[in-house]
Amino acid sequence: MSNYKNRQLLNEINSSNIEQSEKNQKIKELLNVNENLYVTIESPFYFDCGTNIHFSGFFHANMNCTFLDYGDIFFGKNVILGPGVSIYTVNHSLEPAKRFSLEAGTVTIGDNVWIGGSSVINPGITVGNNSVIASGSVVTKSVPENVLVGGNPAKIIKIL
C-alpha cells in the first residue's frame, strides 16, 4: 500500500466510532503486524508511512502517539509508551540550501523499555534494554541499558 493510502486508512480508523479493540485490530493489519504478537496502539495514533515500524514482542502505546517513520523504527519486546510519545526518524539539514530534503535515520528501542508520556525520541537514537525515559523528556543522544533518563535534553538520572 502507498503511504497516502496508509494514512487515509489510519484517518478512517482514528475517526471511526468502533470499539478500541476493533480499531487496534485494524491498526495491526495496517502496520502488517504478525498476528501472534501482542501489539496494542490506542487511537488516535499517527504515522508518516506505516511501513517502517517493526515490532518483535509485547508492545503497548497509549493514545496520541506519533511516529515519523520515513526511516525504520524497531521496537524490542515488552515496550510501553505513555500518551503523546513522539518518535522521529526524519530531520532536515542545517544547511539552508539542503533544508527541504529529508534525512532519515533509524530509531531502535530495546527490550523492557518504558517511555513516559509526552517524550520525544529524535532520529538516530537507540534506547538500551531495561531503560526508562521519564515523562516529558527530549532524547537527543542514545540511552544505555538499565538507566532512567529525563529532562530536556535527557540525561541519566539513575542507574537501574
DSSP file (Angstrom, degrees, kcal/mol; ACC not computed):
  #  RESIDUE AA STRUCTURE BP1 BP2  ACC     N-H-->O    O-->H-N    N-H-->O    O-->H-N    TCO  KAPPA ALPHA  PHI   PSI    X-CA   Y-CA   Z-CA
    1    1 A M              0   0    0      0, 0.0     2,-0.1     0, 0.0    50,-0.1   0.000 360.0 360.0 360.0 148.0    0.0    0.0    0.0
    2    2 A S     >  -     0   0    0      1,-0.1     4,-2.7     4,-0.0     5,-0.2  -0.356 360.0-113.5 -76.1 160.2    1.2    3.5   -0.6
    3    3 A N  H  > S+     0   0    0      1,-0.2     4,-2.5     2,-0.2     5,-0.2   0.901 119.5  52.2 -58.7 -40.6    2.0    5.9    2.2
    4    4 A Y  H  > S+     0   0    0      2,-0.2     4,-2.3     1,-0.2    -1,-0.2   0.929 110.4  46.9 -62.1 -45.9   -1.0    8.1    1.1
    5    5 A K  H  > S+     0   0    0      1,-0.2     4,-2.5     2,-0.2    -2,-0.2   0.908 111.1  52.4 -63.1 -42.3   -3.4    5.0    1.2
    6    6 A N  H  X S+     0   0    0     -4,-2.7     4,-2.4     1,-0.2    -1,-0.2   0.919 110.7  47.1 -59.3 -44.2   -2.0    4.0    4.6
    7    7 A R  H  X S+     0   0    0     -4,-2.5     4,-2.6     2,-0.2    -1,-0.2   0.875 109.6  53.9 -67.5 -36.3   -2.6    7.5    6.0
    8    8 A Q  H  X S+     0   0    0     -4,-2.3     4,-2.0     2,-0.2    -2,-0.2   0.943 111.0  45.6 -60.3 -47.1   -6.1    7.5    4.5
    9    9 A L  H  X S+     0   0    0     -4,-2.5     4,-2.4     1,-0.2    -2,-0.2   0.893 111.7  52.0 -63.7 -40.0   -6.9    4.2    6.3
   10   10 A L  H  X S+     0   0    0     -4,-2.4     4,-3.0     1,-0.2    -1,-0.2   0.913 107.7  51.8 -63.7 -42.0   -5.4    5.5    9.5
   11   11 A N  H  X S+     0   0    0     -4,-2.6     4,-1.7     1,-0.2    -1,-0.2   0.893 109.9  50.0 -60.3 -39.7   -7.5    8.6    9.4
   12   12 A E  H  X S+     0   0    0     -4,-2.0     4,-0.8     2,-0.2    -2,-0.2   0.922 112.2  47.1 -63.8 -44.1  -10.6    6.4    8.9
   13   13 A I  H >< S+     0   0    0     -4,-2.4     3,-0.9     1,-0.2    -2,-0.2   0.943 112.6  49.1 -62.3 -48.2   -9.6    4.3   11.9
   14   14 A N  H 3< S+     0   0    0     -4,-3.0    -1,-0.2     1,-0.2    -2,-0.2   0.811 116.0  42.7 -63.1 -30.9   -8.9    7.3   14.1
   15   15 A S  H 3< S+     0   0    0     -4,-1.7    -1,-0.2    -5,-0.2    -2,-0.2   0.470  93.0 103.6 -97.1  -1.5  -12.2    9.0   13.3
   16   16 A S    <<  -     0   0    0     -3,-0.9     7,-0.0    -4,-0.8    -3,-0.0  -0.368  68.1-136.0 -80.6 162.0  -14.5    5.9   13.5
   17   17 A N        +     0   0    0     -2,-0.1    -1,-0.1     2,-0.0     3,-0.1   0.160  62.1 123.8-100.4  16.3  -16.8    5.1   16.4
   18   18 A I  S    S-     0   0    0     -5,-0.2     5,-0.0     1,-0.1    -2,-0.0  -0.322  73.6 -81.1 -74.9 162.1  -15.9    1.4   16.6
   19   19 A E     >  -     0   0    0      1,-0.1     4,-2.3     4,-0.0     3,-0.4  -0.216  38.5-115.3 -59.9 151.3  -14.6   -0.2   19.8
   20   20 A Q  H  > S+     0   0    0      1,-0.2     4,-3.0     2,-0.2     5,-0.2   0.858 114.9  58.1 -59.5 -36.6  -10.9    0.3   20.6
   21   21 A S  H  > S+     0   0    0      1,-0.2     4,-1.8     2,-0.2    -1,-0.2   0.894 109.0  44.7 -62.8 -38.4  -10.3   -3.5   20.3
   22   22 A E  H  > S+     0   0    0     -3,-0.4     4,-2.1     2,-0.2    -1,-0.2   0.889 112.5  51.7 -71.2 -39.0  -11.6   -3.4   16.7
   23   23 A K  H  X S+     0   0    0     -4,-2.3     4,-2.5     1,-0.2    -2,-0.2   0.921 109.0  51.7 -59.8 -43.4   -9.6   -0.3   16.0
   24   24 A N  H  X S+     0   0    0     -4,-3.0     4,-2.5     1,-0.2    -1,-0.2   0.894 107.3  51.7 -63.1 -39.9   -6.5   -2.0   17.3
   25   25 A Q  H  X S+     0   0    0     -4,-1.8     4,-2.1     1,-0.2    -1,-0.2   0.911 111.0  48.2 -61.9 -41.5   -7.0   -5.0   15.1
   26   26 A K  H  X S+     0   0    0     -4,-2.1     4,-2.5     2,-0.2    -2,-0.2   0.879 110.3  51.5 -66.6 -38.0   -7.3   -2.7   12.1
   27   27 A I  H  X S+     0   0    0     -4,-2.5     4,-2.5     2,-0.2    -2,-0.2   0.919 108.7  51.4 -64.2 -42.7   -4.1   -0.8   13.1
   28   28 A K  H  <>S+     0   0    0     -4,-2.5     5,-2.7     1,-0.2     4,-0.3   0.907 111.9  46.8 -60.5 -41.8   -2.3   -4.2   13.4
   29   29 A E  H ><5S+     0   0    0     -4,-2.1     3,-1.0     3,-0.2    -2,-0.2   0.916 111.9  50.9 -64.7 -42.9   -3.5   -5.1    9.9
   30   30 A L  H 3<5S+     0   0    0     -4,-2.5    -2,-0.2     1,-0.2    -1,-0.2   0.886 114.3  43.1 -61.9 -40.7   -2.5   -1.7    8.5
   31   31 A L  T 3<5S-     0   0    0     -4,-2.5    -1,-0.2    -5,-0.1    -2,-0.2   0.404 110.6-122.4 -87.2   2.1    1.0   -2.0   10.0
   32   32 A N  T < 5 +     0   0    0     -3,-1.0     2,-0.3    -4,-0.3    -3,-0.2   0.908  45.4 177.9  57.8  45.5    1.4   -5.6    8.9
   33   33 A V      < -     0   0    0     -5,-2.7    -1,-0.2    -6,-0.1     6,-0.1  -0.650  38.7-103.3 -82.3 133.2    2.0   -6.8   12.5
   34   34 A N    >   -     0   0    0     -2,-0.3     3,-2.1    21,-0.2    -1,-0.1  -0.337  27.4-132.2 -53.4 128.0    2.4  -10.6   12.9
   35   35 A E  T 3  S+     0   0    0      1,-0.3    -1,-0.2     3,-0.1     4,-0.1   0.692 103.3  62.9 -62.5 -18.8   -0.9  -11.8   14.4
   36   36 A N  T 3  S+     0   0    0      2,-0.1     2,-0.3    21,-0.0    -1,-0.3   0.584  87.3  89.2 -81.6  -9.9    1.0  -13.8   17.0
   37   37 A L  S <  S-     0   0    0     -3,-2.1     2,-1.0    20,-0.1    20,-0.1  -0.685  78.9-129.2 -90.4 141.0    2.4  -10.6   18.6
   38   38 A Y        +     0   0    0     -2,-0.3    21,-2.1     2,-0.0     2,-0.4  -0.784  44.9 158.3 -87.6 102.7    0.6   -8.8   21.3
   39   39 A V  E     +a   59   0A   0     -2,-1.0     2,-0.4    19,-0.2    21,-0.2  -0.987  13.9 177.7-130.4 120.0    0.6   -5.2   20.0
   40   40 A T  E     -a   60   0A   0     19,-2.5    21,-2.2    -2,-0.4     2,-0.4  -0.986   5.3-179.9-124.6 136.5   -1.9   -2.6   21.1
   41   41 A I  E     -a   61   0A   0     -2,-0.4    21,-0.2    19,-0.2     2,-0.2  -0.955  21.5-140.1-135.0 113.5   -2.0    1.0   20.0
   42   42 A E        -     0   0    0     19,-2.8    23,-0.4    -2,-0.4    22,-0.3  -0.470  38.7 -86.1 -72.6 140.9   -4.6    3.3   21.4
   43   43 A S  S    S+     0   0    0     -2,-0.2    20,-0.2    20,-0.2     2,-0.1  -0.668 101.9  58.8 -93.4 154.0   -6.2    5.7   19.0
   44   44 A P  S    S+     0   0    0      0, 0.0    20,-2.8     0, 0.0    21,-0.6   0.483  74.4 159.2 -75.7 153.6   -5.7    8.3   17.9
   45   45 A F  E     -g   65   0B   0     19,-0.2     2,-0.4   -35,-0.2    21,-0.2  -0.974  19.9-158.9-140.9 145.9   -2.4    7.3   16.5
   46   46 A Y  E     +g   66   0B   0     19,-2.4    21,-2.4    -2,-0.3     2,-0.3  -0.971  15.3 161.4-135.5 146.1   -0.3    8.9   13.8
   47   47 A F  E     -g   67   0B   0     -2,-0.4    21,-0.2    19,-0.2   -37,-0.0  -0.961  34.7-134.7-150.4 167.6    2.5    7.9   11.4
   48   48 A D  S    S-     0   0    0     19,-1.3   -41,-0.2    -2,-0.3    -1,-0.1   0.905  97.6  -5.9 -86.9 -54.1    4.0    9.0    8.1
   49   49 A C        -     0   0    0     18,-0.2   -43,-0.1   -43,-0.1    21,-0.1   0.803  67.8-153.3-111.2 -48.5    4.4    5.8    6.2
   50   50 A G  S >  S+     0   0    0     17,-0.2     3,-0.5    19,-0.1    20,-0.1   0.155  79.1  87.1  88.4 -18.9    3.4    2.9    8.5
   51   51 A T  T 3  S+     0   0    0      1,-0.2    19,-0.1    18,-0.1    21,-0.0   0.556  81.1  56.4 -89.9  -8.6    5.6    0.5    6.6
   52   52 A N  T 3  S+     0   0    0     17,-0.2    21,-2.8    19,-0.1     2,-0.5   0.080  79.0 102.8-113.4  22.9    8.8    1.2    8.6
   53   53 A I  E <   -k   73   0C   0     -3,-0.5     2,-0.4    19,-0.2    21,-0.2  -0.937  51.7-170.9-109.3 124.1    7.5    0.4   12.1
   54   54 A H  E     -k   74   0C   0     19,-3.0    21,-2.6    -2,-0.5     2,-0.3  -0.949   7.7-166.9-126.1 134.5    8.7   -3.0   13.3
   55   55 A F  E     +k   75   0C   0     -2,-0.4   -21,-0.2    19,-0.2    21,-0.1  -0.901  12.9 179.4-119.3 145.2    7.6   -5.0   16.4
   56   56 A S        -     0   0    0     19,-0.8     2,-0.3    20,-0.6    21,-0.2   0.420  67.0 -24.9-124.0  -0.6    9.3   -8.0   18.0
   57   57 A G  S    S+     0   0    0     19,-0.5    -1,-0.2    18,-0.1    22,-0.1  -0.940 105.3   2.0-178.9-160.7    7.1   -8.7   21.0
   58   58 A F        +     0   0    0     -2,-0.3    21,-1.9    -3,-0.1    20,-0.8  -0.152  64.6 170.0 -47.8 131.3    4.7   -7.3   23.5
   59   59 A F  E     -ab  39  79A   0    -21,-2.1   -19,-2.5    19,-0.2     2,-0.4  -0.986  14.9-179.6-148.9 134.9    4.1   -3.6   22.7
   60   60 A H  E     -ab  40  80A   0     19,-2.3    21,-2.8    -2,-0.3     2,-0.4  -0.983   2.1-175.5-138.2 129.2    1.6   -1.1   24.1
   61   61 A A  E     -ab  41  81A   0    -21,-2.2   -19,-2.8    -2,-0.4    21,-0.2  -0.988  18.3-140.9-120.8 129.5    1.2    2.6   23.0
   62   62 A N    >   -     0   0    0     19,-1.9     3,-0.5    -2,-0.4    22,-0.1  -0.157  46.1 -59.6 -75.8 179.8   -1.2    4.9   24.8
   63   63 A M  T 3  S+     0   0    0      1,-0.2    21,-2.3   -20,-0.2    22,-0.3  -0.101 111.8  27.1 -66.3 159.1   -3.2    7.5   22.8
   64   64 A N  T 3  S+     0   0    0    -20,-2.8     2,-0.3   -22,-0.3   -19,-0.2   0.725  75.4 155.4  65.8  28.3   -1.8   10.3   20.7
   65   65 A C  E <   -g   45   0B   0    -21,-0.6   -19,-2.4    -3,-0.5     2,-0.4  -0.629  25.8-157.9 -83.4 146.3    1.5    8.7   19.8
   66   66 A T  E     -gh  46  86B   0     19,-2.3    21,-2.8    -2,-0.3     2,-0.5  -0.990   9.5-171.7-128.9 127.3    3.2    9.9   16.6
   67   67 A F  E     -gh  47  87B   0    -21,-2.4   -19,-1.3    -2,-0.4     2,-1.3  -0.953  10.0-162.5-120.5 111.2    5.8    8.0   14.6
   68   68 A L  E     + h   0  88B   0     19,-2.7    21,-1.9    -2,-0.5     3,-0.4  -0.763  23.0 175.7 -89.7  93.5    7.5    9.8   11.8
   69   69 A D        +     0   0    0     -2,-1.3   -17,-0.2     1,-0.2   -18,-0.1  -0.321  36.1 123.9-106.7  47.9    8.7    6.7   10.1
   70   70 A Y  S    S+     0   0    0     -2,-0.4    -1,-0.2     2,-0.1     2,-0.2   0.829  88.0  40.6 -69.0 -30.2   10.4    7.6    6.9
   71   71 A G  S    S-     0   0    0     -3,-0.4    35,-0.2    32,-0.1     2,-0.2  -0.572 114.3 -77.7-100.4 175.3   13.3    5.7    8.4
   72   72 A D        -     0   0    0     -2,-0.2    35,-2.4    17,-0.1     2,-0.5  -0.477  33.9-161.8 -78.6 144.1   12.9    2.5   10.4
   73   73 A I  E     -kl  53 107C   0    -21,-2.8   -19,-3.0    33,-0.2     2,-0.5  -0.993  10.1-166.5-121.5 120.0   11.6    2.3   13.9
   74   74 A F  E     -kl  54 108C   0     33,-2.7    35,-3.3    -2,-0.5     2,-0.5  -0.931   1.1-164.5-111.1 126.0   12.4   -1.0   15.7
   75   75 A F  E     -kl  55 109C   0    -21,-2.6   -19,-0.8    -2,-0.5    35,-0.2  -0.933   8.5-149.2-109.8 130.4   10.7   -1.9   18.9
   76   76 A G        -     0   0    0     33,-1.9   -20,-0.6    34,-0.6   -19,-0.5   0.051  41.4 -63.8 -75.5-165.2   12.0   -4.7   21.2
   77   77 A K  S    S+     0   0    0    -21,-0.2    35,-3.0     1,-0.2    36,-0.3  -0.584 112.7  18.9 -85.7 147.5    9.9   -6.9   23.4
   78   78 A N  S    S+     0   0    0    -20,-0.8     2,-0.4    -2,-0.2    35,-0.4   0.958  79.9 161.5  61.5  57.2    7.9   -5.6   26.3
   79   79 A V  E     -b   59   0A   0    -21,-1.9   -19,-2.3    -3,-0.3     2,-0.4  -0.920  17.9-171.2-111.2 133.0    7.8   -1.9   25.3
   80   80 A I  E     -bc  60 114A   0     33,-2.3    35,-2.8    -2,-0.4     2,-0.4  -0.989   2.9-165.6-126.6 131.5    5.3    0.5   26.8
   81   81 A L  E     -bc  61 115A   0    -21,-2.8   -19,-1.9    -2,-0.4    35,-0.2  -0.955  13.8-139.0-115.7 133.8    4.7    4.1   25.6
   82   82 A G    >   -     0   0    0     33,-2.9     3,-1.0    -2,-0.4   -20,-0.2  -0.191  46.7 -64.6 -75.5 177.9    2.8    6.7   27.5
   83   83 A P  T 3  S+     0   0    0      0, 0.0    35,-2.2     0, 0.0   -19,-0.2  -0.348 116.8  16.8 -67.7 145.1    0.4    9.1   25.9
   84   84 A G  T 3  S+     0   0    0    -21,-2.3     2,-0.2     1,-0.2   -19,-0.2   0.665  78.7 159.6  73.5  18.0    1.7   11.6   23.4
   85   85 A V    <   -     0   0    0     -3,-1.0   -19,-2.3   -22,-0.3     2,-0.4  -0.556  22.8-159.4 -73.2 136.4    5.1   10.0   22.8
   86   86 A S  E     -hi  66 120B   0     33,-2.6    35,-2.7    -2,-0.2     2,-0.5  -0.974   9.2-170.2-120.3 130.7    6.7   11.1   19.5
   87   87 A I  E     -hi  67 121B   0    -21,-2.8   -19,-2.7    -2,-0.4     2,-0.5  -0.980   9.4-167.0-122.0 120.6    9.4    9.2   17.7
   88   88 A Y  E     +h   68   0B   0     33,-3.0   -19,-0.1    -2,-0.5    36,-0.1  -0.905  23.6 170.2-113.0 129.6   11.1   10.9   14.8
   89   89 A T        +     0   0    0    -21,-1.9    16,-3.3    -2,-0.5     2,-0.3   0.446  64.2  77.9-107.4  -5.0   13.3    9.3   12.2
   90   90 A V  E     +O  104   0D   0    -22,-0.3     2,-0.3    14,-0.2    14,-0.2  -0.793  50.5 168.9-111.8 149.8   13.5   12.4    9.9
   91   91 A N  E     -O  103   0D   0     12,-1.8    12,-2.4    -2,-0.3     2,-0.4  -0.912  26.7-124.6-144.1 167.8   15.4   15.5   10.2
   92   92 A H  E     -O  102   0D   0     -2,-0.3     7,-0.2    10,-0.2    10,-0.1  -0.915  35.4 -99.4-118.4 149.2   16.2   18.5    8.0
   93   93 A S        -     0   0    0      8,-0.7    -1,-0.0     5,-0.6     8,-0.0  -0.245  15.5-136.8 -63.7 149.6   19.7   19.7    7.1
   94   94 A L  S    S+     0   0    0      4,-0.1    -1,-0.1     3,-0.0     5,-0.1   0.661  85.2  92.0 -77.7 -17.4   21.2   22.7    8.9
   95   95 A E  S >> S-     0   0    0      1,-0.1     3,-1.4     3,-0.1     4,-0.7  -0.687  77.4-141.1 -80.5 123.2   22.4   23.9    5.6
   96   96 A P  G >4 S+     0   0    0      0, 0.0     3,-0.9     0, 0.0     4,-0.3   0.844  99.1  55.7 -54.4 -38.0   19.8   26.3    4.1
   97   97 A A  G 34 S+     0   0    0      1,-0.2     3,-0.2     2,-0.1    -2,-0.0   0.771 116.8  36.3 -67.6 -24.1   20.2   25.0    0.5
   98   98 A K  G X4 S+     0   0    0     -3,-1.4     3,-1.9     1,-0.1    -5,-0.6   0.352  86.0 107.2-106.2   3.7   19.5   21.4    1.6
   99   99 A R  T << S+     0   0    0     -3,-0.9    -1,-0.1    -4,-0.7    -2,-0.1   0.759  73.7  55.2 -59.8 -30.0   16.9   22.2    4.2
  100  100 A F  T 3  S+     0   0    0     -4,-0.3     2,-0.4    -3,-0.2    -1,-0.3   0.372  89.6  86.2 -92.7   7.5   13.9   20.9    2.3
  101  101 A S  S <  S-     0   0    0     -3,-1.9    -8,-0.7    -8,-0.0     2,-0.2  -0.894  80.0-123.4-103.4 139.4   15.3   17.5    1.7
  102  102 A L  E     -O   92   0D   0     -2,-0.4     2,-0.5   -10,-0.1   -10,-0.2  -0.552  14.6-157.6 -83.5 142.4   14.6   14.9    4.4
  103  103 A E  E     -O   91   0D   0    -12,-2.4   -12,-1.8    -2,-0.2     2,-0.4  -0.982  16.2-158.8-115.7 117.7   17.4   13.0    6.1
  104  104 A A  E     +O   90   0D   0     -2,-0.5   -14,-0.2   -14,-0.2     2,-0.2  -0.807  13.6 175.0-103.8 138.1   16.1    9.7    7.6
  105  105 A G        -     0   0    0    -16,-3.3     2,-0.4    -2,-0.4   -33,-0.0  -0.570  30.8-101.3-120.4-171.9   17.7    7.7   10.4
  106  106 A T        -     0   0    0     -2,-0.2     2,-0.5   -35,-0.2    18,-0.2  -0.917  21.3-157.2-116.0 142.2   16.8    4.7   12.4
  107  107 A V  E     -l   73   0C   0    -35,-2.4   -33,-2.7    -2,-0.4     2,-0.5  -0.983   9.9-168.9-117.3 131.1   15.4    4.6   15.9
  108  108 A T  E     -lm  74 126C   0     17,-2.3    19,-2.9    -2,-0.5     2,-0.5  -0.978   5.3-167.6-124.3 122.6   15.8    1.4   17.9
  109  109 A I  E     -lm  75 127C   0    -35,-3.3   -33,-1.9    -2,-0.5    19,-0.2  -0.944  19.9-141.5-109.4 122.6   14.0    0.8   21.2
  110  110 A G    >   -     0   0    0     17,-2.6   -34,-0.6    -2,-0.5     3,-0.5   0.111  32.4 -66.8 -73.1-172.1   15.4   -2.2   23.2
  111  111 A D  T 3  S+     0   0    0      1,-0.2    19,-2.9   -35,-0.1    20,-0.3  -0.444 111.9  15.7 -76.1 149.4   13.6   -4.8   25.3
  112  112 A N  T 3  S+     0   0    0    -35,-3.0     2,-0.4    17,-0.2    -1,-0.2   0.861  87.1 154.6  58.6  42.5   11.7   -3.9   28.5
  113  113 A V    <   -     0   0    0     -3,-0.5   -33,-2.3   -35,-0.4     2,-0.5  -0.833  29.3-163.7-105.9 139.4   11.7   -0.2   27.8
  114  114 A W  E     -cd  80 132A   0     17,-1.6    19,-2.7    -2,-0.4     2,-0.6  -0.990   2.4-166.1-120.5 126.2    9.1    2.3   29.2
  115  115 A I  E     -cd  81 133A   0    -35,-2.8   -33,-2.9    -2,-0.5    19,-0.2  -0.956  20.4-133.4-115.4 116.2    8.8    5.7   27.6
  116  116 A G    >   -     0   0    0     17,-3.1     3,-1.1    -2,-0.6    20,-0.3  -0.204  37.4 -73.2 -69.7 158.1    6.9    8.2   29.7
  117  117 A G  T 3  S+     0   0    0      1,-0.2    19,-2.3    18,-0.2   -33,-0.2  -0.058 111.9  14.0 -53.6 145.8    4.1   10.4   28.2
  118  118 A S  T 3  S+     0   0    0    -35,-2.2    -1,-0.2     1,-0.2     2,-0.2   0.650  88.5 145.6  63.1  20.2    4.9   13.4   26.0
  119  119 A S    <   -     0   0    0     -3,-1.1   -33,-2.6   -36,-0.2     2,-0.4  -0.547  38.7-145.5 -83.0 154.4    8.5   12.3   25.5
  120  120 A V  E     -ij  86 138B   0     17,-2.8    19,-3.3   -35,-0.2     2,-0.5  -0.986   6.9-163.3-123.0 128.0   10.3   12.9   22.2
  121  121 A I  E     -ij  87 139B   0    -35,-2.7   -33,-3.0    -2,-0.4    19,-0.1  -0.959  19.2-147.1-110.7 120.2   12.8   10.4   20.7
  122  122 A N    >   -     0   0    0     17,-2.0     3,-1.2    -2,-0.5   -31,-0.1  -0.326  31.4 -70.6 -86.8 167.5   14.9   12.1   17.9
  123  123 A P  T 3  S+     0   0    0      0, 0.0   -34,-0.2     0, 0.0    -1,-0.2  -0.174 113.8  20.3 -57.9 145.1   16.4   10.5   14.8
  124  124 A G  T 3  S+     0   0    0      1,-0.2     2,-0.2   -18,-0.2   -17,-0.2   0.517  88.8 143.3  80.3   6.6   19.3    8.0   15.1
  125  125 A I    <   -     0   0    0     -3,-1.2   -17,-2.3    14,-0.1     2,-0.4  -0.559  33.8-164.5 -86.1 142.2   18.6    7.2   18.7
  126  126 A T  E     -m  108   0C   0     -2,-0.2    17,-2.6   -19,-0.2     2,-0.6  -0.997   6.1-157.8-119.0 129.9   19.0    3.8   20.4
  127  127 A V  E     -mn 109 143C   0    -19,-2.9   -17,-2.6    -2,-0.4    18,-0.1  -0.946  23.2-130.0-106.9 119.7   17.4    3.2   23.7
  128  128 A G    >   -     0   0    0     15,-2.3     3,-1.2    -2,-0.6    19,-0.2  -0.167  33.7 -76.6 -69.5 160.7   19.1    0.3   25.6
  129  129 A N  T 3  S+     0   0    0      1,-0.2    17,-2.4    16,-0.1   -17,-0.2  -0.162 111.6  12.8 -54.1 144.8   17.3   -2.7   27.2
  130  130 A N  T 3  S+     0   0    0    -19,-2.9    -1,-0.2     1,-0.2     2,-0.2   0.609  93.8 137.7  66.3  16.3   15.6   -2.2   30.5
  131  131 A S    <   -     0   0    0     -3,-1.2   -17,-1.6   -20,-0.3     2,-0.4  -0.560  41.7-147.6 -94.9 160.3   15.8    1.6   30.4
  132  132 A V  E     -de 114 148A   0     15,-2.5    17,-2.5   -19,-0.2     2,-0.6  -0.988   1.2-154.0-127.4 133.2   13.1    4.2   31.3
  133  133 A I  E     -de 115 149A   0    -19,-2.7   -17,-3.1    -2,-0.4    17,-0.2  -0.946  26.6-128.4-105.4 118.9   12.5    7.6   29.7
  134  134 A A    >   -     0   0    0     15,-3.2     3,-1.5    -2,-0.6    17,-0.2  -0.284  37.5 -82.9 -66.9 151.7   10.9   10.0   32.2
  135  135 A S  T 3  S+     0   0    0      1,-0.2    16,-0.3   -16,-0.1   -17,-0.2  -0.193 113.5  18.8 -53.3 140.8    7.7   11.8   31.1
  136  136 A G  T 3  S+     0   0    0    -19,-2.3    -1,-0.2   -20,-0.3   -17,-0.1   0.558  89.5 148.2  76.9   9.1    8.3   15.0   29.0
  137  137 A S    <   -     0   0    0     -3,-1.5   -17,-2.8   -20,-0.2     2,-0.5  -0.420  41.1-148.5 -78.2 151.5   11.9   14.1   28.1
  138  138 A V  E     -j  120   0B   0     13,-2.4    16,-2.8   -19,-0.2     2,-0.8  -0.958  15.1-153.9-117.9 109.3   13.6   15.1   24.8
  139  139 A V  E     +j  121   0B   0    -19,-3.3   -17,-2.0    -2,-0.5   -14,-0.1  -0.750  29.6 157.3 -92.4 111.5   16.1   12.3   23.9
  140  140 A T        +     0   0    0     -2,-0.8     2,-0.3    14,-0.2    -1,-0.2   0.500  64.1  43.1-110.4 -10.1   18.8   13.7   21.7
  141  141 A K  S    S-     0   0    0     13,-0.1    -1,-0.1   -16,-0.0   -16,-0.1  -0.965  97.4 -87.1-134.9 152.0   21.5   11.1   22.4
  142  142 A S        -     0   0    0     -2,-0.3   -15,-0.2   -18,-0.1    -2,-0.1  -0.205  41.0-132.5 -58.7 149.9   21.4    7.3   22.6
  143  143 A V  B     -n  127   0C   0    -17,-2.6   -15,-2.3    -4,-0.1   -12,-0.1  -0.901  15.1-133.2-110.0 127.6   20.5    5.9   26.0
  144  144 A P        -     0   0    0      0, 0.0     3,-0.5     0, 0.0   -16,-0.3  -0.151  37.8 -79.7 -70.7 174.5   22.5    3.0   27.5
  145  145 A E  S    S+     0   0    0      1,-0.2   -15,-0.2   -18,-0.1   -16,-0.1  -0.359 105.3  17.4 -69.5 152.6   20.9   -0.1   29.1
  146  146 A N  S    S+     0   0    0    -17,-2.4    14,-3.0     1,-0.2     2,-0.3   0.833  94.3 119.0  59.9  43.2   19.5   -0.1   32.6
  147  147 A V  E     - F   0 159A   0     -3,-0.5   -15,-2.5    12,-0.3     2,-0.5  -0.948  57.8-134.8-134.8 158.4   19.1    3.6   33.2
  148  148 A L  E     -eF 132 158A   0     10,-2.9     9,-3.4    -2,-0.3    10,-1.6  -0.965  30.3-175.6-105.1 125.2   16.5    6.2   34.0
  149  149 A V  E     +eF 133 156A   0    -17,-2.5   -15,-3.2    -2,-0.5     2,-0.3  -0.900   8.6 159.0-119.8 153.7   16.9    9.3   31.8
  150  150 A G  E   > + F   0 155A   0      5,-2.0     5,-2.2    -2,-0.3     2,-0.1  -0.987  24.4  51.3-164.3 162.3   14.9   12.6   31.9
  151  151 A G  E   5S- F   0 154A   0     -2,-0.3   -13,-2.4   -16,-0.3     3,-0.3  -0.453  83.3 -43.4 105.7-175.9   14.9   16.2   31.1
  152  152 A N  T   5S+     0   0    0      1,-0.5     2,-0.1   -15,-0.2   -13,-0.1  -0.885 140.5  19.9-137.7 103.0   15.5   18.4   28.0
  153  153 A P  T   5S-     0   0    0      0, 0.0    -1,-0.5     0, 0.0   -14,-0.2   0.570 115.2-117.7 -74.6 155.1   17.9   17.3   26.8
  154  154 A A  E   5 +F  151   0A   0    -16,-2.8     2,-0.3    -3,-0.3    -3,-0.2  -0.341  37.9 179.9 -64.9 136.0   17.5   13.9   28.5
  155  155 A K  E   < -F  150   0A   0     -5,-2.2    -5,-2.0    -2,-0.1     2,-0.3  -0.916  39.3 -84.9-131.8 158.9   20.3   13.0   30.9
  156  156 A I  E     +F  149   0A   0     -2,-0.3    -7,-0.3    -7,-0.2     3,-0.1  -0.499  42.9 172.3 -67.4 126.4   21.0   10.0   33.1
  157  157 A I  E     -     0   0A   0     -9,-3.4     2,-0.3     1,-0.4    -8,-0.2   0.748  64.7  -1.3 -99.8 -37.3   19.2   10.4   36.4
  158  158 A K  E     -F  148   0A   0    -10,-1.6   -10,-2.9     0, 0.0     2,-0.5  -0.992  61.2-123.4-158.0 143.9   19.7    7.0   37.9
  159  159 A I  E      F  147   0A   0     -2,-0.3   -12,-0.3   -12,-0.2   -13,-0.1  -0.810 360.0 360.0 -88.2 131.4   21.3    3.6   37.1
  160  160 A L              0   0    0    -14,-3.0   -13,-0.2    -2,-0.5    -1,-0.1   0.428 360.0 360.0 -94.4 360.0   18.6    0.9   37.4
